[in-house]
Amino acid sequence: MHLFTPNHVSLVAACYPPSSTLLSAGPEYRPNAQELSRLTYYATNRPGKIHKVGTELEKRAKSESYKALAGNARARASLLITLAILRALAIECRRDISLLSPSLVSCLKVTLDLVVLDLEICARAASVFTAWCTYTDAQAIGVDAELAKNYLAVLGHFSKQCTAEVKSVDHELRNRTRLVGLAAITGVVDSEALYVSSTQFKSQATRIIPALLFNTIQSDLKMLEECTQTMKENANSAYLADLRTRPPNERKAASIHAHVDGETGPSSADVLTTSLRALFLLLQHSNAAQVGLILQAVFESMDAQRFWGRTDQCRWFARKACEWTQYQYRYAVPSRLVERLLETQDGLVSTEQQRTLIMMLTTIFTSPIPLVNLSTSDIVSNLITLVLRRVSVNPDDGLLPLLVESIGSLGTHVYYSDQIQDLASELISRLVTVEVQGSPSQDKDASNRRRSQAIRCLLAGLLGLMIAADTTRKDEYHQKDALSQPTSPSSMENGTSSPGLSIRSTHRRRVSGAIWYETLSLLCDGDYAVRSDYAHSLVTYLRREIPKRGDTTDSDGVRRSRPMTESSPSSQANSISLLLFGDSATRSLHATHAYLYMLATSLSFESAASYSPFPAYSLNAELASLGISSNATTTDVATPQKKENPEIQPSRPSSSRRSAGPVARSRKASNAQRLLDCVSEKVSSACIASLSDHALILHVLTAIHEEVPVRGLLTGVPMLVTLDAASQVEDEADFASRQRARALKEVLARVWLVVGRVWDCSELINLAESVLTSFNGSGTLPEIAPFTPGILRPSEAQVMFPPVMEEEDVVQRSHVNAEEALSLLVCSKNVQEATGLDRQGLLRRFTGKWSAEAALRDSVERPNPNRSITENGSPLLRLSPALMAIENLSLQSLTRSVRGVGVSDLREALEGRAGASNHALVRPPSVSTLDHSAFFDLHSPRLVLTKTKSRPKKRAVTAGSGEVRDVLNRLGIGRPNGTNLLKASFPSLQKSDHR
């Protein structure tokens, strides 16, 4: 060697065997151990020389790679020794690895660029790369552009090796090649090099994911499960050393070999296990943003390699991606899947990618893997947007059943008591908005078809949501639920329930009748497919979801009274009060009976939207995509236009959630009034209800009386009496009218039979059965089609009344006399005990004048005069129920005191007051605290928005007894002169209430 050769060059050269013995250094091709120790000692103790040593090795590597490419065996051997020296330096100089990084990575790039086909050289390079990944902090990657470029190039070479197709007899060479690449990839995913630089993570992920996905998606499910289990049982790979589990200075780098003497070649299972381990490490170490970038790389890789057709493997991957991701970041997986779906929503033809993405999403939601921090409201909102978009493209799109299933599967993960109710509110608000929109004049039939399909999709998703929430814990609660919540026989026959299904299994709040109330008008929709699907949905809601406080049946479907020992008198009194005065379920039943009556007697189902004189207007972006319009004034239009477009912003905060606004509500009120105007007092040939509609009416009424027997009795029997009167047509009526009357009488007979069975009234049962027997088994009503809740089924065909020729006659059959049925029903001991009314009270309630309009008025929530103040707020004031019977709309102001008002305060306020009169107690209130939001006034002849009065300025409310004194002054109770006549006011008040 030259006399003036630099010391670092001499030390590097001394590590190589003599040129004449290079070929005999195999198969190890190791540097001289003693000289290598001197070199590493020199570099360790003189960090400033590391760069010079690295530069010298880089020159050698470049020269030897070119010669090895030309077939020079000595250059190949020398290159292997150079790589071994680099690995030794990376391990020994771990504290100053950043000084060696540029030269080391450059050496690897040059080597892999030129001799990538030599498996032994690639294995030695992978060993060097893994050692560097083990100890580097990767800070330089984010600031050194040249280093980052070379690093990505090296990573790309190893990624290609993971998918190499090498021809060999037993695939041993192919598997070895892939394992070498996977070893290097594993070193990266378990290194800081991947995660420390946020700017370089995406570019690295796009190179890593194709390598790991290639071996995973191409395997069958059985092998995937076996290899996953092997990975769990064996923490260490048979071909890789232990992965790092200690601080950087104490880590051990893996040593990679192309072949170990005495070992058989690796199998495909070994390759798959290594891929799964690397994928597990990648997801385990990533945060939410990085998981999103990983999934983006997955989508791109599946597009490039055309893996979307392997649905089962994709679903398996989605489930494992959630399972392997850190607990707090799992929500990123379904969120990113939904965003990807929204990116591809505008295609004219559904693609394999869209179908697979939806199934992957459903797989995640139906799995037991917890998904904390998941915004279910945003997910369901985006899925609804996607449903409406696909309906606008093609009402028969193949993605719609899958999207419906995916919406329903969201109910599997319930994390707070109101979650299902919130999601149902979102679905119902969108459904109502779609329902009330009119169709443009151009291509009206196609637009109506899109509207109907959108409604049916949202209905199916709504049912699936509720059912999924109830079935997730059925195994845990099966025995308990089987005893406490028996299933009625009718529900078993109709396919709406199953013996082993837990209906009340989860601790969630049920979807209230007030929320469901908004959908009841669909019973009279203009499209039979919508009417049919909604009737089945309503029956499912009644059997599974509607609150049934104080309303239960036994296992045989019979409603029996409970003895006083089962509950306290106050509890029974509260239950009876709810049934008589009404809760959300009772109000919904009032509206249900009104719409059923209109369905049976209406002359037209056309909505107000068909008569729109105003220009078409779209309330939101989803409805604009459907091509359906809303009519509004310019003032009404201004607000919706400012709303966020979910197609542009896939995720949006809950504060921007849409609901049925004033425009939609006014349209619903207008449609309801139009239906009322079309109601006929008597059934005639002009009534448009079909045979199928009559079967649906029977189906719904049966569910009402079986599931909520007391509420159904109090709200439904008056409707049955009125419907019976409507079915009594004259003998001179035309054939079609008598035909419809006969079908309606059959419906009534079967309903009376259900009522008799529920209340165990044998006389009523015999009466109804005698009438049905007279039909001689020739009932006119068609069978109810099978219905699976939560599944989008094909549109059901409508069975119309058969045409009647003039020479034919419609056989008039006997019918259940409503007066006779009532007389039997009111005498039933079970009915009297359940309702708390005697025979005369029941007769007065059942025989009172009933109309659809009055039932709709009763369905609107109104203040309950006997309701405790504590039901809605703070129990700061407790007065006599008789005193609170005053329509005191300023009562809420009494609860604003910072301290409670006791009996002593009330006594002090009333001292010396006299002259209270009945007139003062019952006169209209002088102060109004009605909210300024619009509400429906169904007491008026027309269903219109009620104008609210401006609220007068209130004087400051003082605390203590003066507060009560001020209130009594405003109410006009008590005068300074005279005697106190408060006691005298109570009887008159009760009389007024009775009236």
ZARO-190116 format. One record per residue (C-alpha): residue in three letters; x, y, z. Coordinates in steps of 0.25 Angstrom, whole numbers, plus 5000, padded with zeros to 4 digits. Example, Ala and Ser with C-alpha at 12.3 -4.5 7.8 and 13.67 -1.06 7.14 Angstrom:
<pts>
ALA504949825031SER505549965029
</pts>
This chain:
<pts>
MET500050005000HIS500550144997LEU501250215008PHE500350335008THR499050255008PRO498050315018ASN497850235031HIS496350205029VAL496650155015SER497750065020LEU496850015031VAL495749985021ALA496649915011ALA497249825022CYS495849765024TYR495849695011PRO496549565008PRO497649564998SER497149564984SER497649424981THR496849364992LEU495549444990LEU494849324983SER495249224994ALA494649315005GLY493249265002PRO492249225005GLU492349325017TYR493049435010ARG493449505023PRO494449615025ASN495649585033ALA495149585047GLN496349655054GLU496449765044LEU494949785044SER495049805059ARG496149905057LEU495249985047THR494049985056TYR494850025068TYR495450145060ALA494050185055THR493450175069ASN494550255076ARG494650355064PRO493250395060GLY493850505051LYS494450395042ILE493150315040HIS492750395028LYS494150375021VAL494050225024GLY492650225018THR493150295006GLU494250195003LEU493250075005GLU492350144995LYS493450154984ARG493750014986ALA492249964986LYS492050044973SER493249984966GLU493049844970SER491549844966TYR491849884952LYS492949774951ALA491949674958LEU490949714947ALA491949674936GLY492149534943ASN493449564951ALA493449464962ARG494449534970ALA493749664970ARG492449584974ALA493249524986SER493849664989LEU492449724989LEU491949624999ILE493049665008THR492849815006LEU491349795011ALA491849715023ILE492749825027LEU491549925025ARG490749845034ALA491849835045LEU491949985045ALA490450005046ILE490449915058GLU491649965065CYS491450115062ARG489950115066ARG490150245074ASP490650315062ILE489850245051SER489350375045LEU490750405040LEU490850275033SER489450275027PRO489650345014SER490850255010LEU490150135015VAL488850155008SER489550194995CYS490350064995LEU489049984996LYS488450064985VAL489650044975THR489649894979LEU488249874977ASP488149954964LEU489249864958VAL489149724964VAL487749714968LEU487649574962ASP488749514971LEU487949454983GLU489149444992ILE489549584990CYS488149634992ALA488049555005ARG489349625010ALA488849755006ALA487549725013SER488349695026VAL489049825025PHE487749905022THR487149835034ALA488249875043TRP488250015039CYS486750015041THR486849955055TYR487750065060THR487450195052ASP486650305058ALA486250345043GLN486350495046ALA487150515034ILE486150455025GLY485250575026VAL486350675024ASP487350615014ALA486650605001GLU487750514995LEU487750415006ALA486150415005LYS486250384990ASN487250274992TYR486450215004LEU485150204996ALA485950144984VAL486450034993LEU485150014999GLY484550004985HIS485549894981PHE485149804994SER483649824991LYS483849774977GLN484549654983CYS483349624991THR482549604979ALA483549534970GLU483149424961VAL484449334960LYS484249204952SER484649084960VAL484248934961ASP483748944975HIS483549094977GLU484749094987LEU485549194980ARG484249284979ASN483949274993ARG485349304997THR485349424989ARG484049474995LEU484549445009VAL485849535007GLY484949655002LEU483949625014ALA485149625024ALA485549765019ILE484149815019THR483949765033GLY485149835038VAL484549965032VAL483149945039ASP483849915052SER484750045051GLU484650185054ALA485050215039LEU483550195035TYR482850275046VAL483750385050SER483550475037SER482150505034THR482450555020GLN483150425016PHE482150335022LYS481150325010SER482250305000GLN482750185009ALA481450135011THR481150124996ARG482350034994ILE482149955006ILE480649915005PRO480749854991ALA481749754996LEU480949715008LEU479649715001PHE480149624989ASN480349504998THR479149525007ILE478049554997GLN478449434988SER478349334999ASP477149255002LEU476349285015LYS476749155022MET478249175020LEU478049325025GLU477449275038GLU478449165040CYS479649265038THR478949365047GLN478849265058THR480349225055MET480749365056LYS480049375070GLU480649255075ASN482049275070ALA482549415073ASN483849385065SER483949355051ALA484749235046TYR485549315036LEU485649445044ALA486349475057ASP485649545069LEU485049675066ARG485549795074THR484849805088ARG485849895095PRO486450035094PRO487250065081ASN488650045088GLU488149905093ARG487549855081LYS487949735073ALA487949745058ALA487349625050SER488349545041ILE487749505028HIS488249385020ALA487849335006HIS488049195011VAL488449115023ASP489148985021GLY488348865026GLU486948935025THR485848915015GLY485349025006PRO484249115012SER482749085008SER481749185004ALA481149175018ASP482449235023VAL482449345013LEU480949375017THR481249375032THR482449475030SER481549565022LEU480449565033ARG481449595044ALA481949715036LEU480549755033PHE480249745048LEU481449825052LEU481049935042LEU479649955047GLN480049935062HIS481050045061SER480250145053ASN479350265058ALA477950305052ALA478550385041GLN479550285037VAL478450175037GLY477750265027LEU478950275018ILE479150125019LEU477750095015GLN477950195003ALA479150114999VAL478349985000PHE477250044991GLU478250084981SER478949944982MET477649874980ASP477349954968ALA478749924962GLN478649784965ARG477149764962PHE476949694976TRP475549754977GLY474949624972ARG475449544984THR474349584993ASP474549485004GLN476049525005CYS475649675005ARG474649655016TRP475649575024PHE476649685023ALA475749795027ARG475349715040LYS476849695043ALA477249835040CYS476249875051GLU476749775060TRP478149805059THR478049955059GLN478250015073TYR476950025081GLN476750175080TYR477050185065ARG476150075060TYR475050175056ALA476050215045VAL475750085037PRO474250095035SER474350245033ARG475350235022LEU474550125015VAL473350225015GLU474150335009ARG474650244998LEU473150204995LEU472850354994GLU473950374985THR473450274975GLN471950304977ASP471650374963GLY471950254954LEU470850214944VAL471050074947SER471350004960THR472749944961GLU473349824967GLN474149924976GLN472949984981ARG472249854985THR473549804992LEU473649935000ILE472249925005MET472449785009MET473749815016LEU472949925023THR471849835027THR472849725032ILE473549825041PHE472149875047THR471649735049SER472949685056PRO473049685071ILE474349775070PRO474149905079LEU474150035071VAL474250145081ASN474250285076LEU473450245063SER472550355059THR471350275056SER470450395052ASP471450435042ILE471550295036VAL470050275035SER469950415029ASN470950385018LEU470350255015ILE468950315013THR469650415004LEU470250304996VAL468850224996LEU468150354990ARG469250374980ARG469250224975VAL467650234974SER467850364966VAL468750284956ASN467950154956PRO466750124964ASP467049974962ASP468549994965GLY469249864971LEU469949944982LEU468649984989PRO468349844996LEU469849855001LEU469749995006VAL468449965013GLU469149845020SER470249935024ILE469350045030GLY468649935038SER470049875043LEU470350005050GLY469349965061THR470349855065HIS471249955072VAL470450035083TYR471250125092TYR470250215099SER468750195102ASP468250295092GLN469150245080ILE468050165072GLN467050275075ASP467950385069LEU468250295057ALA466850265055SER466550415056GLU467550445045LEU466950335036ILE465550385038SER465850525036ARG466450495022LEU465250405020VAL464250505023THR465050605014VAL465050515002GLU463550475005VAL462950615004GLN463750654991GLY462950674978SER463350624965PRO463850714953SER462950714941GLN463950654932ASP464050504933LYS463050494945ASP462950344946ALA464450324947SER464550424958ASN463450364965ARG464150234964ARG465450284969ARG464650354981SER463950214985GLN465250134984ALA465950244993ILE464850235003ARG464950075003CYS466450075005LEU466350165017LEU465250095023ALA466049965021GLY467250025027LEU466450075039LEU465949945042GLY467249875041LEU467849975050MET466849945061ILE466949795059ALA468449795060ALA468449865073ASP467549765079THR468249645074THR469749675078ARG469649615092LYS468549515090ASP469349405095GLU469749475108TYR468249505111HIS467549395104GLN467049325117LYS466649445124ASP465949505112ALA465249385109LEU464549395122SER464349545123GLN463949575109PRO463149465102THR462849475088SER461349475083PRO460949355074SER460449455063SER461849515062MET462449375060GLU461549335049ASN461749465042GLY463249455042THR463549575050SER464149505062SER464749375065PRO464749285078GLY466249305081LEU466349445077SER466649545089ILE465749665087ARG466149745099SER467549705100THR468349835100HIS468249955110ARG467850055100ARG466750145099ARG465650105090VAL465250195078SER464150275083GLY462750285077ALA462950435075ILE464150405066TRP463350295058TYR462150385057GLU462850465046THR462750345037LEU461250295038SER460850375026LEU461550275018LEU460350175020CYS459550265010ASP460750285000GLY460350284985ASP461250164982TYR460850024987ALA462249974988VAL462450084999ARG461150065006SER461449915007ASP462849925012TYR462450035022ALA461349945027HIS462249835030SER463249935036LEU462149985045VAL461849845049THR463249815052TYR463349945060LEU462149915068ARG462649775071ARG464049805075GLU464249955078ILE463050035082PRO463050065097LYS462049975105ARG462050025119GLY460749965125ASP460449895112THR460849745112THR460349615108ASP460649475113SER461349365105ASP460049315099GLY459749455094VAL458649485104ARG458649615112ARG458349585126SER458249675138ARG459349675148PRO459049665163MET459249785172THR460449715179GLU461249725166SER461349875167SER460949985176PRO459650065174SER460450185170SER461150115160GLN459850055154ALA459250195155ASN460350255147SER460250145136ILE458750165135SER458950315134LEU459950295123LEU458950205115LEU457750305117PHE458450435115GLY459550385106ASP460950375104SER461750375091ALA461350235088THR459850265090ARG459950385081SER460650305070LEU459450205071HIS458450315069ALA459150365056THR459350215052HIS457850195053ALA457550325046TYR458450285034LEU457850145033TYR456450195033MET456950295021LEU457550175014ALA456250095014THR455350215010SER456150315003LEU455850344988SER457250384985PHE458650374990GLU459250484982SER460050574990ALA460150724990ALA461450724983SER460750674970TYR460050814970SER461250894972PRO461051034965PHE462451084969PRO463751054962ALA464450934966TYR465450944977SER466450844984LEU466550854999ASN467950795000ALA468950734991GLU468450584993LEU467050624988ALA467650704976SER468350574972LEU467050504973GLY466350604963ILE465250634973SER464850764977SER464250844988ASN463350964987ALA463751084996THR463751234995THR465051314993THR465151335008ASP465051185011VAL466051155001ALA467151245006THR467551155018PRO467651025012GLN468551075001LYS469651105012LYS469750965017GLU470950885015ASN470950785003PRO471350645009GLU471750604995ILE472850704996GLN473150695010PRO473050545014SER473150565029ARG472450685036PRO472150715050SER470850675056SER470450815058SER470150825043ARG469150705044ARG467950725035SER466550705040ALA465150725035GLY465050875034PRO463850965034VAL463750955019ALA463650805020ARG462750805031SER461750905024ARG461750815012LYS461450695021ALA460350775028SER459750805014ASN459850665009ALA459150615022GLN458050715020ARG457850675005LEU457750535009LEU456650575019ASP455950645008CYS455950515000VAL455250435011SER453950375008GLU452850355019LYS452450225012VAL453250125004SER453050134989SER453550094976ALA454350224976CYS455250174988ILE456550134982ALA457050044993SER457349904987LEU457149764993SER458649774997ASP458349905004HIS457249835012ALA458249725016LEU459249825021ILE458149895029LEU457849765036HIS459349735038VAL459549865045LEU458349855054THR458649715058ALA460049765062ILE459449885070HIS458449795078GLU459449685081GLU460649775085VAL460049895091PRO458649835095VAL458249945105ARG458650065096GLY458149995084LEU456749975091LEU456650115095THR457150185082GLY456650075072VAL455250025076PRO454550165073MET455250155059LEU454750015057VAL453350065060THR453450175050LEU454050085040ASP452949985042ALA451950095039ALA452750135026SER452549995022GLN451049995022VAL450750025008GLU449250025002ASP448749904995GLU448549994982ALA450050024982ASP450849984970PHE451649844970ALA452949904972SER452549974985ARG451949854990GLN453149774987ARG454049874995ALA453049875006ARG453149725007ALA454649725008LEU454549835019LYS453549755027GLU454549635026VAL455649725032LEU454749765043ALA454349625046ARG455749575047VAL456149695056TRP455049675065LEU455449525066VAL456949575070VAL456349665080GLY455549555086ARG456649465087VAL457649565093TRP456649605104ASP456149465106CYS454749495103SER454049365099GLU452749435094LEU453449525085ILE454249415079ASN453049325077LEU452349445070ALA453549475061GLU453749325058SER452349305054VAL452449425044LEU453749375038THR453149225037SER452049285028PHE453149315018ASN453249165016GLY454749185014SER454649275003GLY455249405009THR455649514999LEU456849565006PRO458149525000GLU459349455008ILE460349555014ALA461649535006PRO462849495014PHE463649605020THR465049605026PRO465349735034GLY466649805030ILE466649745016LEU466349825003ARG465349734996PRO464849744982SER463549834980GLU462349754984ALA461249734974GLN459949794977VAL458649704977MET457549784972PHE456049754973PRO455549664962PRO454649734951VAL453249704954MET452349694942GLU450949754942GLU450249624941GLU450949574953ASP450649604968VAL451449614980VAL451049524991GLN450749605003ARG451249525015SER450949545030HIS451849635038VAL452149665052ASN451149765058ALA452049875064GLU450949905075GLU450849755079ALA452449745079LEU452549865088SER451449815098LEU452249695100LEU453649765101VAL453249865111CYS452649755120SER454049685120LYS454649685134ASN456049685128VAL455749805120GLN455149885132GLU456349845141ALA457349885131THR456750015127GLY456250055141LEU454950095135ASP453550025138ARG452549985127GLN451950125125GLY453250195125LEU453750095114LEU452450115106ARG452650265107ARG454050255102PHE453750155091THR452450215085GLY452950355085LYS452950425071TRP454250385064SER454850445052ALA456250435045GLU456350585047ALA456150575062ALA457050465063LEU458150545056ARG457850655066ASP458050565078SER459350515072VAL459950645074GLU460650665088ARG459950755097PRO460250795111ASN459750695121PRO458950775133ASN459350665143ARG460750645139SER461750665150ILE462750785148THR463850685151GLU463650615139ASN464250725130GLY465150795140SER465550835154PRO464550805165LEU464550945171LEU463050965172ARG462050865176LEU460650905176SER459250835176PRO458950765163ALA457550845164LEU458350975164MET459250935153ALA458050895144ILE458051045141GLU458651065127ASN459751135133LEU460751155121SER461651245130LEU461951125140GLN463351105134SER463751245140LEU463551185154THR464651085153ARG465751195151SER465951225165VAL467251185171ARG466551125184GLY465351035185VAL463951095189GLY463351015200VAL461951005207SER462251125217ASP462551215205LEU461251185199ARG460451195212GLU461151335214ALA460751375200LEU459351335202GLU459151405216GLY458151515216ARG457651485201ALA456251465199GLY455251485187ALA455851365179SER454751325170ASN454551215160HIS454551315149ALA455951355153LEU456451215153VAL455951175139ARG456151295131PRO457151295120PRO458551325124SER459051465123VAL460551435120SER461051345109THR462351265109LEU462151185096ASP463351165089HIS463551235076SER463751115067ALA462551075059PHE461650955062PHE460450895056ASP459050935061LEU458150825057HIS456950885065SER456750975053PRO455950935041ARG457250935033LEU458550875036VAL459451005035LEU460551065043THR460051135055LYS460551285057THR461251305070LYS461051425079SER462251515082ARG462651495096PRO462451625105LYS463551675114LYS463551615127ARG463951685140ALA465051625148VAL464651505157THR464951515171ALA465351395180GLY464551355192SER463151375195GLY463051495187GLU463251405175VAL461951325177ARG461251455181ASP461551515168VAL461051395160LEU459751385168ASN459551535165ARG459751505150LEU458851395150GLY457751475158ILE457651385169GLY457251445183ARG456951595186PRO457251675198ASN455751685202GLY454851565205THR455051425209ASN455951315203LEU455051235194LEU456151145188LYS455351015193ALA454151055185SER454951065172PHE455350915172PRO453950855169SER453650945157LEU455050925152GLN454850775152LYS453550795145SER454250875134ASP455250765133HIS454150665132ARG453550745121
</pts>
